[in-house]
Amino acid sequence: MNNLQNKENLIVLAIESSCDETACAIVKNGREVLANVIATQIEIHRRFGGVVPEIASRNHTLAIENVVKEALAQADMTKDDVDAIAVTYGAGLLGALLVGVNFAKGLAYAWRKPFFAVSHIRGHIAANYIDSDLEPPYLCLLASGGHTAIVKVDDYEKLELLGQSKDDAAGEAFDKVARVLGLPYPGGPEIEKLAKEGEAKFDCPLPHHTSELYFSYSGLKTYVINLVHNFEQRGEPVPKADVAASFQKAAVAQLVDVLTRAIEQTGIKKIAVAGGVSANALLRAEFDRLAKKGCDVHYPKLKYCTDNAAMIGAEAYQLIRSGANEAELSLDASATVSIVG
């Protein structure tokens, strides 16, 4: 048990640096964001077609001190107003994570504040609590660049993995298809934008229906790659907008299909979505259709779908309230973490 478990109006300063966003947020009671600052590196990595880990790490080092200072200024707070420091320790790019972990450890030591290690994956799920009245139990569709899964949230810190991708994650497939179509990084928003100009004319494959709750994006990705190559080999222009629309329709259909089967198997009709793909407008439209069928639907505000520190602060609050122990200052970063662990 930690000393903050029963504290009223708990203020957490959270740091996130798992990929190419250097972020700091100050969160009150796990649901109210007092400051949310993000220094993005998208333009830096766009010229390479994806994130270069070494460049990401160096830019985190350059940005992190100023990002923390800006968050404190935005919240009109000093270190004395902060009750705890939280940081993403995994999953992500190891070098990038180490920048945030070590800076957070330094703050916790210098400010003599309790220190908590947060899973990036659980942070995405906790983004649903910000400015929201969502409470467990519910089903969460996790769809990000690194993970695609159905998670049963029995309580804030009690999660059960019902099913996950057997190969590529949904966000990973979006990025790879975008690269094949010659679209800039990050691929997800670019696919969505291009798809609006086309029609879903191509019959993209979907996994066969079974009682097992799983995703598979490798076949869909390969189908699109071959489709594009066939046009190119025939010397014909690639109908990129139609390909994007077809891919997006199939990718989202699979997410919704597996979630629908999870609803049927568990009887739980309160559902949420988490991860970068939760920003996709077509996926949100499908969730709205589920709402019309009687589901209680929740999704994060768009600014909390992609990587940010507010979601880390929201998850840290739940960790603290659950009585979790403080992290040791010997904490190391981890490139991988369990979805529910």
Protein Blocks (a to p, Z undefined) as FASTA:
>chain_A
ZZklmpghiaddddddfbmbccddddeehlacfbdcdddfklmmmmnopacfklmmmmmm
mmmmmmmmmmmmmnopafklpmbdcddfbgcdfklmmmmmmmmmmmmmmnopacddddfk
lmmmmmmmgopabdcddddddddfkbccddddfbfklccdfbdcfbbcfklmmmmmmmmn
opacdfklmmmmmmmmmccfbccddddddfbdcddfklmmmmmmmmmmmmmmnopacdfk
lmmmmmmmmmmmmmmmmmmmmmmmnopabdcdedjklmpmklmmmmmmmmmnopacdddd
fklmmgcfklmmmmmmmmmmnopacddfkbccdfbdcfkZZ
